[in-house]
């Protein structure tokens, strides 16, 4: 699963730590999601969508195939 | 979501439970070694430390549940690796005892190996997501 979190976060000028605090998760979790090492649960994906005020499909893109 | 206060409380309960367990085991062996209690008391002395251990492990579980979802996954992976290593070691050592007569290790050795394996396994799992 690819995602646009790093770009969206940079647009808002948020650090990983700030985003993590908004979501109630660790900075490591935000970093792992951004780098594609970890796919978040649905509740966390929706929390990200709310934080960025975007539909969830604008944040996450499924891999081809 | 992550809850640092519950997590800290859980780790403290875990530490206290394990300490209490070690004390209970030591006290039980002392009593059994110095006197000759009846079967009922021997059974009670053997079972009593388990209560402290289970209390400690309930703290560990509360602490892990208070991590965020990635933290819970890391600890679940570490626990799975630790369980696999301990089972493999226990069965292998048991076979070596039966086949070549290796001595029975002290019960606390299991905790030392388990704790060390868990620490390495948690670090290993953490690196996967770093």
N, CA and C atoms of all chains as a GROMACS GRO file, in nm:
protein
  585
    1UNK      N    1   0.086  -0.121   0.000
    1UNK     CA    2   0.000   0.000   0.000
    1UNK      C    3   0.089   0.125   0.000
    2UNK      N    4   0.068   0.210  -0.100
    2UNK     CA    5   0.142   0.337  -0.102
    2UNK      C    6   0.054   0.445  -0.036
    3UNK      N    7   0.116   0.555   0.000
    3UNK     CA    8   0.035   0.663   0.059
    3UNK      C    9   0.100   0.799   0.034
    4UNK      N   10   0.021   0.903   0.055
    4UNK     CA   11   0.068   1.040   0.032
    4UNK      C   12   0.085   1.118   0.162
    5UNK      N   13   0.104   1.045   0.269
    5UNK     CA   14   0.107   1.112   0.400
    5UNK      C   15   0.220   1.213   0.414
    6UNK      N   16   0.338   1.177   0.362
    6UNK     CA   17   0.453   1.266   0.380
    6UNK      C   18   0.428   1.400   0.311
    7UNK      N   19   0.370   1.394   0.190
    7UNK     CA   20   0.343   1.516   0.115
    7UNK      C   21   0.237   1.599   0.187
    8UNK      N   22   0.129   1.534   0.227
    8UNK     CA   23   0.020   1.604   0.294
    8UNK      C   24   0.066   1.666   0.426
    9UNK      N   25   0.151   1.592   0.495
    9UNK     CA   26   0.203   1.643   0.623
    9UNK      C   27   0.293   1.764   0.599
   10UNK      N   28   0.377   1.753   0.495
   10UNK     CA   29   0.467   1.865   0.464
   10UNK      C   30   0.388   1.988   0.423
   11UNK      N   31   0.277   1.968   0.349
   11UNK     CA   32   0.192   2.082   0.308
   11UNK      C   33   0.140   2.158   0.429
   12UNK      N   34   0.113   2.085   0.535
   12UNK     CA   35   0.059   2.150   0.657
   12UNK      C   36   0.170   2.194   0.752
   13UNK      N   37   0.292   2.158   0.720
   13UNK     CA   38   0.404   2.198   0.806
   13UNK      C   39   0.408   2.123   0.937
   14UNK      N   40   0.349   2.005   0.940
   14UNK     CA   41   0.348   1.926   1.064
   14UNK      C   42   0.471   1.836   1.067
   15UNK      N   43   0.527   1.819   1.185
   15UNK     CA   44   0.633   1.719   1.202
   15UNK      C   45   0.565   1.584   1.224
   16UNK      N   46   0.645   1.477   1.216
   16UNK     CA   47   0.589   1.344   1.245
   16UNK      C   48   0.538   1.337   1.388
   17UNK      N   49   0.612   1.403   1.477
   17UNK     CA   50   0.572   1.401   1.619
   17UNK      C   51   0.438   1.472   1.638
   18UNK      N   52   0.420   1.584   1.568
   18UNK     CA   53   0.293   1.658   1.579
   18UNK      C   54   0.176   1.573   1.530
   19UNK      N   55   0.195   1.511   1.413
   19UNK     CA   56   0.089   1.426   1.359
   19UNK      C   57   0.060   1.310   1.453
   20UNK      N   58   0.168   1.252   1.507
   20UNK     CA   59   0.151   1.139   1.599
   20UNK      C   60   0.068   1.182   1.720
   21UNK      N   61   0.096   1.302   1.769
   21UNK     CA   62   0.023   1.352   1.886
   21UNK      C   63  -0.126   1.371   1.853
   22UNK      N   64  -0.153   1.424   1.734
   22UNK     CA   65  -0.293   1.442   1.693
   22UNK      C   66  -0.367   1.309   1.687
   23UNK      N   67  -0.294   1.205   1.647
   23UNK     CA   68  -0.356   1.074   1.626
   23UNK      C   69  -0.354   0.988   1.752
   24UNK      N   70  -0.273   1.026   1.850
   24UNK     CA   71  -0.260   0.946   1.971
   24UNK      C   72  -0.178   0.820   1.949
   25UNK      N   73  -0.081   0.827   1.858
   25UNK     CA   74   0.008   0.713   1.834
   25UNK      C   75   0.153   0.761   1.850
   26UNK      N   76   0.248   0.668   1.836
   26UNK     CA   77   0.388   0.707   1.851
   26UNK      C   78   0.441   0.764   1.719
   27UNK      N   79   0.552   0.839   1.730
   27UNK     CA   80   0.615   0.892   1.608
   27UNK      C   81   0.663   0.779   1.520
   28UNK      N   82   0.706   0.671   1.583
   28UNK     CA   83   0.753   0.555   1.506
   28UNK      C   84   0.640   0.499   1.418
   29UNK      N   85   0.518   0.502   1.471
   29UNK     CA   86   0.404   0.451   1.392
   29UNK      C   87   0.382   0.538   1.269
   30UNK      N   88   0.386   0.670   1.288
   30UNK     CA   89   0.367   0.761   1.174
   30UNK      C   90   0.478   0.736   1.071
   31UNK      N   91   0.601   0.725   1.118
   31UNK     CA   92   0.714   0.702   1.027
   31UNK      C   93   0.698   0.569   0.953
   32UNK      N   94   0.656   0.464   1.025
   32UNK     CA   95   0.641   0.332   0.962
   32UNK      C   96   0.530   0.335   0.856
   33UNK      N   97   0.425   0.411   0.881
   33UNK     CA   98   0.317   0.421   0.781
   33UNK      C   99   0.368   0.498   0.659
   34UNK      N  100   0.434   0.611   0.683
   34UNK     CA  101   0.484   0.695   0.572
   34UNK      C  102   0.580   0.618   0.481
   35UNK      N  103   0.664   0.536   0.542
   35UNK     CA  104   0.764   0.464   0.463
   35UNK      C  105   0.708   0.334   0.405
   36UNK      N  106   0.581   0.305   0.434
   36UNK     CA  107   0.518   0.187   0.377
   36UNK      C  108   0.557   0.057   0.446
   37UNK      N  109   0.622   0.068   0.563
   37UNK     CA  110   0.659  -0.055   0.635
   37UNK      C  111   0.543  -0.110   0.715
   38UNK      N  112   0.443  -0.027   0.738
   38UNK     CA  113   0.330  -0.070   0.819
   38UNK      C  114   0.201  -0.012   0.761
   39UNK      N  115   0.103  -0.098   0.738
   39UNK     CA  116  -0.029  -0.053   0.693
   39UNK      C  117  -0.118  -0.034   0.816
   40UNK      N  118  -0.176   0.084   0.831
   40UNK     CA  119  -0.254   0.110   0.953
   40UNK      C  120  -0.386   0.032   0.953
   41UNK      N  121  -0.444   0.019   1.071
   41UNK     CA  122  -0.578  -0.040   1.082
   41UNK      C  123  -0.678   0.057   1.020
   42UNK      N  124  -0.800   0.009   0.996
   42UNK     CA  125  -0.904   0.098   0.943
   42UNK      C  126  -0.932   0.217   1.034
   43UNK      N  127  -0.948   0.195   1.167
   43UNK     CA  128  -0.972   0.312   1.253
   43UNK      C  129  -0.861   0.417   1.244
   44UNK      N  130  -0.735   0.371   1.237
   44UNK     CA  131  -0.625   0.468   1.229
   44UNK      C  132  -0.624   0.535   1.091
   45UNK      N  133  -0.656   0.460   0.986
   45UNK     CA  134  -0.662   0.518   0.852
   45UNK      C  135  -0.770   0.626   0.846
   46UNK      N  136  -0.883   0.600   0.909
   46UNK     CA  137  -0.991   0.701   0.911
   46UNK      C  138  -0.951   0.822   0.996
   47UNK      N  139  -0.878   0.796   1.104
   47UNK     CA  140  -0.829   0.907   1.188
   47UNK      C  141  -0.733   0.994   1.106
   48UNK      N  142  -0.650   0.932   1.023
   48UNK     CA  143  -0.559   1.008   0.935
   48UNK      C  144  -0.640   1.090   0.835
   49UNK      N  145  -0.743   1.028   0.779
   49UNK     CA  146  -0.828   1.098   0.681
   49UNK      C  147  -0.893   1.220   0.747
   50UNK      N  148  -0.938   1.204   0.870
   50UNK     CA  149  -0.998   1.318   0.943
   50UNK      C  150  -0.895   1.426   0.969
   51UNK      N  151  -0.774   1.383   1.009
   51UNK     CA  152  -0.670   1.482   1.040
   51UNK      C  153  -0.634   1.565   0.917
   52UNK      N  154  -0.632   1.502   0.801
   52UNK     CA  155  -0.595   1.573   0.678
   52UNK      C  156  -0.718   1.626   0.603
   53UNK      N  157  -0.836   1.600   0.656
   53UNK     CA  158  -0.962   1.645   0.594
   53UNK      C  159  -0.969   1.604   0.447
   54UNK      N  160  -0.935   1.481   0.423
   54UNK     CA  161  -0.940   1.424   0.288
   54UNK      C  162  -1.010   1.289   0.295
   55UNK      N  163  -1.074   1.246   0.184
   55UNK     CA  164  -1.127   1.109   0.183
   55UNK      C  165  -1.012   1.009   0.192
   56UNK      N  166  -1.040   0.896   0.247
   56UNK     CA  167  -0.934   0.799   0.274
   56UNK      C  168  -0.862   0.754   0.147
   57UNK      N  169  -0.936   0.748   0.034
   57UNK     CA  170  -0.873   0.702  -0.091
   57UNK      C  171  -0.776   0.804  -0.148
   58UNK      N  172  -0.780   0.927  -0.096
   58UNK     CA  173  -0.679   1.026  -0.139
   58UNK      C  174  -0.551   1.015  -0.057
   59UNK      N  175  -0.556   0.937   0.048
   59UNK     CA  176  -0.437   0.918   0.132
   59UNK      C  177  -0.364   0.789   0.097
   60UNK      N  178  -0.442   0.685   0.070
   60UNK     CA  179  -0.382   0.553   0.047
   60UNK      C  180  -0.412   0.502  -0.093
   61UNK      N  181  -0.312   0.444  -0.155
   61UNK     CA  182  -0.327   0.391  -0.291
   61UNK      C  183  -0.284   0.244  -0.288
   62UNK      N  184  -0.378   0.153  -0.324
   62UNK     CA  185  -0.338   0.011  -0.322
   62UNK      C  186  -0.232  -0.018  -0.428
   63UNK      N  187  -0.143  -0.112  -0.398
   63UNK     CA  188  -0.041  -0.152  -0.496
   63UNK      C  189  -0.107  -0.219  -0.615
   64UNK      N  190  -0.048  -0.200  -0.734
   64UNK     CA  191  -0.101  -0.265  -0.854
   64UNK      C  192  -0.089  -0.417  -0.840
   65UNK      N  193  -0.185  -0.488  -0.901
   65UNK     CA  194  -0.180  -0.635  -0.900
   65UNK      C  195  -0.231  -0.687  -0.770
   66UNK      N  196  -0.545   0.334   2.084
   66UNK     CA  197  -0.450   0.445   2.091
   66UNK      C  198  -0.360   0.431   2.214
   67UNK      N  199  -0.247   0.496   2.208
   67UNK     CA  200  -0.145   0.483   2.311
   67UNK      C  201  -0.190   0.549   2.442
   68UNK      N  202  -0.160   0.484   2.555
   68UNK     CA  203  -0.195   0.540   2.686
   68UNK      C  204  -0.077   0.522   2.782
   69UNK      N  205   0.012   0.624   2.788
   69UNK     CA  206   0.135   0.609   2.866
   69UNK      C  207   0.112   0.585   3.015
   70UNK      N  208   0.004   0.641   3.072
   70UNK     CA  209  -0.018   0.625   3.216
   70UNK      C  210  -0.053   0.479   3.248
   71UNK      N  211  -0.145   0.422   3.169
   71UNK     CA  212  -0.182   0.282   3.189
   71UNK      C  213  -0.062   0.192   3.165
   72UNK      N  214   0.020   0.230   3.064
   72UNK     CA  215   0.138   0.150   3.030
   72UNK      C  216   0.237   0.146   3.146
   73UNK      N  217   0.266   0.264   3.202
   73UNK     CA  218   0.358   0.271   3.316
   73UNK      C  219   0.306   0.190   3.434
   74UNK      N  220   0.177   0.202   3.461
   74UNK     CA  221   0.117   0.128   3.572
   74UNK      C  222   0.128  -0.023   3.547
   75UNK      N  223   0.106  -0.062   3.420
   75UNK     CA  224   0.116  -0.203   3.384
   75UNK      C  225   0.257  -0.257   3.403
   76UNK      N  226   0.358  -0.178   3.361
   76UNK     CA  227   0.497  -0.224   3.377
   76UNK      C  228   0.532  -0.236   3.525
   77UNK      N  229   0.482  -0.142   3.605
   77UNK     CA  230   0.511  -0.148   3.750
   77UNK      C  231   0.449  -0.272   3.811
   78UNK      N  232   0.325  -0.302   3.772
   78UNK     CA  233   0.259  -0.423   3.823
   78UNK      C  234   0.337  -0.546   3.782
   79UNK      N  235   0.385  -0.546   3.657
   79UNK     CA  236   0.464  -0.658   3.606
   79UNK      C  237   0.590  -0.677   3.690
   80UNK      N  238   0.663  -0.568   3.713
   80UNK     CA  239   0.786  -0.575   3.792
   80UNK      C  240   0.759  -0.624   3.933
   81UNK      N  241   0.653  -0.568   3.995
   81UNK     CA  242   0.619  -0.607   4.132
   81UNK      C  243   0.578  -0.753   4.138
   82UNK      N  244   0.501  -0.796   4.038
   82UNK     CA  245   0.454  -0.936   4.035
   82UNK      C  246   0.570  -1.033   4.022
   83UNK      N  247   0.665  -1.001   3.935
   83UNK     CA  248   0.779  -1.092   3.915
   83UNK      C  249   0.868  -1.095   4.039
   84UNK      N  250   0.886  -0.977   4.101
   84UNK     CA  251   0.964  -0.971   4.225
   84UNK      C  252   0.899  -1.055   4.334
   85UNK      N  253   0.767  -1.037   4.346
   85UNK     CA  254   0.691  -1.113   4.447
   85UNK      C  255   0.700  -1.263   4.418
   86UNK      N  256   0.696  -1.297   4.291
   86UNK     CA  257   0.706  -1.437   4.250
   86UNK      C  258   0.840  -1.496   4.293
   87UNK      N  259   0.948  -1.420   4.265
   87UNK     CA  260   1.082  -1.469   4.302
   87UNK      C  261   1.092  -1.487   4.453
   88UNK      N  262   1.037  -1.389   4.527
   88UNK     CA  263   1.040  -1.399   4.674
   88UNK      C  264   0.959  -1.519   4.722
   89UNK      N  265   0.842  -1.540   4.660
   89UNK     CA  266   0.755  -1.650   4.703
   89UNK      C  267   0.822  -1.785   4.676
   90UNK      N  268   0.887  -1.796   4.561
   90UNK     CA  269   0.956  -1.922   4.527
   90UNK      C  270   1.070  -1.947   4.625
   91UNK      N  271   1.148  -1.840   4.653
   91UNK     CA  272   1.260  -1.853   4.746
   91UNK      C  273   1.211  -1.891   4.886
   92UNK      N  274   1.104  -1.824   4.931
   92UNK     CA  275   1.050  -1.852   5.064
   92UNK      C  276   0.996  -1.995   5.070
   93UNK      N  277   0.928  -2.037   4.963
   93UNK     CA  278   0.871  -2.173   4.962
   93UNK      C  279   0.983  -2.278   4.968
   94UNK      N  280   1.092  -2.255   4.889
   94UNK     CA  281   1.201  -2.354   4.893
   94UNK      C  282   1.266  -2.355   5.030
   95UNK      N  283   1.275  -2.238   5.094
   95UNK     CA  284   1.334  -2.228   5.228
   95UNK      C  285   1.252  -2.311   5.327
   96UNK      N  286   1.120  -2.292   5.322
   96UNK     CA  287   1.032  -2.364   5.416
   96UNK      C  288   1.039  -2.514   5.393
   97UNK      N  289   1.032  -2.554   5.268
   97UNK     CA  290   1.035  -2.698   5.237
   97UNK      C  291   1.171  -2.758   5.273
   98UNK      N  292   1.279  -2.679   5.253
   98UNK     CA  293   1.414  -2.730   5.282
   98UNK      C  294   1.445  -2.740   5.430
   99UNK      N  295   1.387  -2.648   5.511
   99UNK     CA  296   1.420  -2.644   5.654
   99UNK      C  297   1.327  -2.727   5.742
  100UNK      N  298   1.205  -2.752   5.693
  100UNK     CA  299   1.112  -2.829   5.776
  100UNK      C  300   1.055  -2.943   5.691
  101UNK      N  301   0.967  -3.014   5.749
  101UNK     CA  302   0.909  -3.125   5.673
  101UNK      C  303   0.756  -3.109   5.671
  102UNK      N  304   0.708  -3.015   5.589
  102UNK     CA  305   0.563  -2.989   5.590
  102UNK      C  306   0.485  -3.105   5.527
  103UNK      N  307   0.356  -3.109   5.559
  103UNK     CA  308   0.271  -3.214   5.503
  103UNK      C  309   0.244  -3.189   5.355
  104UNK      N  310   0.182  -3.288   5.294
  104UNK     CA  311   0.158  -3.280   5.149
  104UNK      C  312   0.072  -3.157   5.115
  105UNK      N  313  -0.030  -3.132   5.199
  105UNK     CA  314  -0.119  -3.017   5.173
  105UNK      C  315  -0.042  -2.886   5.167
  106UNK      N  316   0.048  -2.866   5.264
  106UNK     CA  317   0.126  -2.741   5.268
  106UNK      C  318   0.225  -2.736   5.152
  107UNK      N  319   0.282  -2.851   5.118
  107UNK     CA  320   0.377  -2.855   5.005
  107UNK      C  321   0.306  -2.812   4.875
  108UNK      N  322   0.184  -2.864   4.857
  108UNK     CA  323   0.108  -2.827   4.736
  108UNK      C  324   0.078  -2.677   4.738
  109UNK      N  325   0.037  -2.627   4.856
  109UNK     CA  326   0.006  -2.484   4.867
  109UNK      C  327   0.130  -2.400   4.838
  110UNK      N  328   0.245  -2.442   4.891
  110UNK     CA  329   0.370  -2.366   4.868
  110UNK      C  330   0.412  -2.370   4.721
  111UNK      N  331   0.379  -2.480   4.655
  111UNK     CA  332   0.414  -2.490   4.513
  111UNK      C  333   0.321  -2.404   4.427
  112UNK      N  334   0.195  -2.394   4.469
  112UNK     CA  335   0.098  -2.320   4.388
  112UNK      C  336   0.099  -2.169   4.415
  113UNK      N  337   0.131  -2.129   4.538
  113UNK     CA  338   0.120  -1.989   4.578
  113UNK      C  339   0.198  -1.892   4.487
  114UNK      N  340   0.323  -1.924   4.449
  114UNK     CA  341   0.396  -1.828   4.364
  114UNK      C  342   0.328  -1.801   4.231
  115UNK      N  343   0.251  -1.898   4.182
  115UNK     CA  344   0.185  -1.880   4.052
  115UNK      C  345   0.089  -1.760   4.054
  116UNK      N  346   0.027  -1.736   4.172
  116UNK     CA  347  -0.066  -1.623   4.183
  116UNK      C  348   0.008  -1.491   4.158
  117UNK      N  349   0.127  -1.480   4.219
  117UNK     CA  350   0.207  -1.358   4.199
  117UNK      C  351   0.251  -1.345   4.054
  118UNK      N  352   0.288  -1.457   3.995
  118UNK     CA  353   0.332  -1.455   3.856
  118UNK      C  354   0.218  -1.411   3.763
  119UNK      N  355   0.099  -1.467   3.785
  119UNK     CA  356  -0.015  -1.432   3.701
  119UNK      C  357  -0.053  -1.286   3.718
  120UNK      N  358  -0.043  -1.236   3.843
  120UNK     CA  359  -0.071  -1.094   3.868
  120UNK      C  360   0.028  -1.008   3.790
  121UNK      N  361   0.156  -1.045   3.795
  121UNK     CA  362   0.258  -0.971   3.720
  121UNK      C  363   0.231  -0.974   3.570
  122UNK      N  364   0.195  -1.092   3.519
  122UNK     CA  365   0.170  -1.104   3.376
  122UNK      C  366   0.046  -1.025   3.334
  123UNK      N  367  -0.051  -1.010   3.426
  123UNK     CA  368  -0.169  -0.928   3.393
  123UNK      C  369  -0.125  -0.782   3.374
  124UNK      N  370  -0.025  -0.740   3.451
  124UNK     CA  371   0.030  -0.605   3.433
  124UNK      C  372   0.100  -0.590   3.300
  125UNK      N  373   0.175  -0.694   3.263
  125UNK     CA  374   0.245  -0.693   3.133
  125UNK      C  375   0.143  -0.681   3.020
  126UNK      N  376   0.033  -0.757   3.032
  126UNK     CA  377  -0.071  -0.754   2.928
  126UNK      C  378  -0.136  -0.615   2.920
  127UNK      N  379  -0.162  -0.556   3.038
  127UNK     CA  380  -0.222  -0.421   3.039
  127UNK      C  381  -0.127  -0.321   2.975
  128UNK      N  382   0.002  -0.336   3.005
  128UNK     CA  383   0.102  -0.244   2.949
  128UNK      C  384   0.107  -0.256   2.797
  129UNK      N  385   0.108  -0.379   2.747
  129UNK     CA  386   0.116  -0.399   2.601
  129UNK      C  387  -0.011  -0.347   2.534
  130UNK      N  388  -0.126  -0.368   2.598
  130UNK     CA  389  -0.252  -0.319   2.541
  130UNK      C  390  -0.256  -0.167   2.536
  131UNK      N  391  -0.177  -0.101   2.621
  131UNK     CA  392  -0.177   0.045   2.625
  131UNK      C  393  -0.083   0.106   2.521
  132UNK      N  394  -0.012   0.022   2.444
  132UNK     CA  395   0.066   0.075   2.332
  132UNK      C  396  -0.028   0.108   2.217
  133UNK      N  397   0.020   0.183   2.119
  133UNK     CA  398  -0.061   0.202   1.999
  133UNK      C  399  -0.053   0.075   1.915
  134UNK      N  400  -0.122   0.074   1.801
  134UNK     CA  401  -0.135  -0.054   1.728
  134UNK      C  402  -0.002  -0.110   1.679
  135UNK      N  403   0.091  -0.025   1.638
  135UNK     CA  404   0.221  -0.076   1.594
  135UNK      C  405   0.299  -0.132   1.713
  136UNK      N  406   0.292  -0.063   1.826
  136UNK     CA  407   0.358  -0.112   1.947
  136UNK      C  408   0.305  -0.248   1.988
  137UNK      N  409   0.172  -0.265   1.979
  137UNK     CA  410   0.113  -0.396   2.014
  137UNK      C  411   0.162  -0.504   1.919
  138UNK      N  412   0.174  -0.468   1.791
  138UNK     CA  413   0.222  -0.568   1.694
  138UNK      C  414   0.367  -0.607   1.725
  139UNK      N  415   0.450  -0.508   1.757
  139UNK     CA  416   0.591  -0.536   1.788
  139UNK      C  417   0.601  -0.631   1.908
  140UNK      N  418   0.522  -0.603   2.012
  140UNK     CA  419   0.528  -0.689   2.131
  140UNK      C  420   0.467  -0.826   2.104
  141UNK      N  421   0.365  -0.831   2.019
  141UNK     CA  422   0.307  -0.962   1.984
  141UNK      C  423   0.410  -1.045   1.908
  142UNK      N  424   0.485  -0.981   1.817
  142UNK     CA  425   0.588  -1.055   1.743
  142UNK      C  426   0.699  -1.101   1.838
  143UNK      N  427   0.738  -1.012   1.931
  143UNK     CA  428   0.843  -1.048   2.027
  143UNK      C  429   0.797  -1.166   2.114
  144UNK      N  430   0.670  -1.163   2.157
  144UNK     CA  431   0.618  -1.271   2.242
  144UNK      C  432   0.613  -1.402   2.163
  145UNK      N  433   0.577  -1.394   2.036
  145UNK     CA  434   0.570  -1.516   1.954
  145UNK      C  435   0.708  -1.577   1.935
  146UNK      N  436   0.806  -1.490   1.907
  146UNK     CA  437   0.944  -1.538   1.889
  146UNK      C  438   0.994  -1.601   2.020
  147UNK      N  439   0.966  -1.533   2.132
  147UNK     CA  440   1.011  -1.584   2.262
  147UNK      C  441   0.948  -1.720   2.293
  148UNK      N  442   0.817  -1.732   2.266
  148UNK     CA  443   0.749  -1.859   2.290
  148UNK      C  444   0.812  -1.970   2.207
  149UNK      N  445   0.838  -1.940   2.079
  149UNK     CA  446   0.898  -2.041   1.991
  149UNK      C  447   1.036  -2.083   2.041
  150UNK      N  448   1.118  -1.984   2.080
  150UNK     CA  449   1.254  -2.015   2.128
  150UNK      C  450   1.248  -2.098   2.257
  151UNK      N  451   1.161  -2.056   2.350
  151UNK     CA  452   1.152  -2.128   2.478
  151UNK      C  453   1.102  -2.271   2.458
  152UNK      N  454   1.003  -2.288   2.370
  152UNK     CA  455   0.951  -2.424   2.346
  152UNK      C  456   1.058  -2.511   2.282
  153UNK      N  457   1.128  -2.455   2.183
  153UNK     CA  458   1.233  -2.532   2.116
  153UNK      C  459   1.343  -2.570   2.214
  154UNK      N  460   1.383  -2.474   2.299
  154UNK     CA  461   1.488  -2.502   2.397
  154UNK      C  462   1.442  -2.606   2.500
  155UNK      N  463   1.316  -2.590   2.546
  155UNK     CA  464   1.266  -2.682   2.649
  155UNK      C  465   1.261  -2.824   2.596
  156UNK      N  466   1.208  -2.840   2.477
  156UNK     CA  467   1.196  -2.975   2.420
  156UNK      C  468   1.335  -3.032   2.392
  157UNK      N  469   1.425  -2.950   2.333
  157UNK     CA  470   1.559  -2.998   2.301
  157UNK      C  471   1.636  -3.035   2.427
  158UNK      N  472   1.626  -2.948   2.529
  158UNK     CA  473   1.698  -2.977   2.653
  158UNK      C  474   1.639  -3.102   2.721
  159UNK      N  475   1.506  -3.116   2.712
  159UNK     CA  476   1.442  -3.235   2.768
  159UNK      C  477   1.493  -3.362   2.703
  160UNK      N  478   1.509  -3.357   2.572
  160UNK     CA  479   1.561  -3.474   2.500
  160UNK      C  480   1.706  -3.502   2.540
  161UNK      N  481   1.784  -3.393   2.556
  161UNK     CA  482   1.924  -3.411   2.597
  161UNK      C  483   1.931  -3.470   2.738
  162UNK      N  484   1.838  -3.427   2.826
  162UNK     CA  485   1.834  -3.485   2.961
  162UNK      C  486   1.807  -3.635   2.954
  163UNK      N  487   1.712  -3.670   2.867
  163UNK     CA  488   1.674  -3.812   2.856
  163UNK      C  489   1.784  -3.894   2.789
  164UNK      N  490   1.849  -3.838   2.689
  164UNK     CA  491   1.944  -3.917   2.609
  164UNK      C  492   2.085  -3.921   2.670
  165UNK      N  493   2.132  -3.807   2.721
  165UNK     CA  494   2.271  -3.805   2.770
  165UNK      C  495   2.280  -3.765   2.917
  166UNK      N  496   2.164  -3.751   2.983
  166UNK     CA  497   2.165  -3.727   3.127
  166UNK      C  498   2.211  -3.590   3.171
  167UNK      N  499   2.178  -3.488   3.093
  167UNK     CA  500   2.212  -3.351   3.137
  167UNK      C  501   2.136  -3.320   3.266
  168UNK      N  502   2.195  -3.237   3.356
  168UNK     CA  503   2.127  -3.207   3.483
  168UNK      C  504   2.006  -3.115   3.461
  169UNK      N  505   1.909  -3.124   3.555
  169UNK     CA  506   1.793  -3.035   3.547
  169UNK      C  507   1.837  -2.893   3.581
  170UNK      N  508   1.805  -2.792   3.499
  170UNK     CA  509   1.845  -2.655   3.531
  170UNK      C  510   1.755  -2.596   3.638
  171UNK      N  511   1.803  -2.492   3.704
  171UNK     CA  512   1.719  -2.422   3.803
  171UNK      C  513   1.603  -2.356   3.729
  172UNK      N  514   1.487  -2.352   3.795
  172UNK     CA  515   1.366  -2.298   3.730
  172UNK      C  516   1.386  -2.154   3.683
  173UNK      N  517   1.466  -2.076   3.757
  173UNK     CA  518   1.483  -1.934   3.722
  173UNK      C  519   1.560  -1.915   3.591
  174UNK      N  520   1.631  -2.019   3.548
  174UNK     CA  521   1.704  -2.010   3.421
  174UNK      C  522   1.606  -1.980   3.307
  175UNK      N  523   1.488  -2.040   3.316
  175UNK     CA  524   1.385  -2.019   3.212
  175UNK      C  525   1.351  -1.871   3.201
  176UNK      N  526   1.340  -1.804   3.317
  176UNK     CA  527   1.304  -1.662   3.314
  176UNK      C  528   1.417  -1.577   3.256
  177UNK      N  529   1.539  -1.615   3.289
  177UNK     CA  530   1.654  -1.544   3.233
  177UNK      C  531   1.659  -1.555   3.082
  178UNK      N  532   1.642  -1.678   3.034
  178UNK     CA  533   1.645  -1.701   2.888
  178UNK      C  534   1.525  -1.631   2.823
  179UNK      N  535   1.409  -1.644   2.887
  179UNK     CA  536   1.287  -1.581   2.831
  179UNK      C  537   1.300  -1.430   2.823
  180UNK      N  538   1.348  -1.369   2.932
  180UNK     CA  539   1.363  -1.223   2.934
  180UNK      C  540   1.463  -1.174   2.831
  181UNK      N  541   1.576  -1.244   2.823
  181UNK     CA  542   1.679  -1.204   2.726
  181UNK      C  543   1.627  -1.220   2.583
  182UNK      N  544   1.562  -1.334   2.557
  182UNK     CA  545   1.509  -1.358   2.422
  182UNK      C  546   1.406  -1.252   2.387
  183UNK      N  547   1.320  -1.217   2.485
  183UNK     CA  548   1.216  -1.117   2.459
  183UNK      C  549   1.279  -0.981   2.425
  184UNK      N  550   1.383  -0.944   2.499
  184UNK     CA  551   1.448  -0.815   2.473
  184UNK      C  552   1.506  -0.812   2.331
  185UNK      N  553   1.575  -0.920   2.292
  185UNK     CA  554   1.633  -0.924   2.157
  185UNK      C  555   1.522  -0.929   2.051
  186UNK      N  556   1.417  -1.007   2.078
  186UNK     CA  557   1.308  -1.022   1.981
  186UNK      C  558   1.234  -0.889   1.963
  187UNK      N  559   1.214  -0.814   2.072
  187UNK     CA  560   1.146  -0.684   2.062
  187UNK      C  561   1.231  -0.587   1.980
  188UNK      N  562   1.363  -0.589   2.005
  188UNK     CA  563   1.452  -0.501   1.928
  188UNK      C  564   1.451  -0.540   1.780
  189UNK      N  565   1.451  -0.672   1.755
  189UNK     CA  566   1.448  -0.722   1.617
  189UNK      C  567   1.317  -0.680   1.548
  190UNK      N  568   1.204  -0.698   1.617
  190UNK     CA  569   1.074  -0.662   1.558
  190UNK      C  570   1.066  -0.511   1.535
  191UNK      N  571   1.124  -0.434   1.629
  191UNK     CA  572   1.119  -0.287   1.619
  191UNK      C  573   1.197  -0.240   1.495
  192UNK      N  574   1.307  -0.305   1.468
  192UNK     CA  575   1.390  -0.266   1.352
  192UNK      C  576   1.315  -0.284   1.221
  193UNK      N  577   1.225  -0.383   1.217
  193UNK     CA  578   1.148  -0.407   1.093
  193UNK      C  579   1.065  -0.287   1.055
  194UNK      N  580   1.021  -0.210   1.156
  194UNK     CA  581   0.930  -0.099   1.129
  194UNK      C  582   0.998   0.037   1.144
  195UNK      N  583   1.131   0.037   1.161
  195UNK     CA  584   1.201   0.165   1.183
  195UNK      C  585   1.229   0.234   1.049
   0.00000   0.00000   0.00000
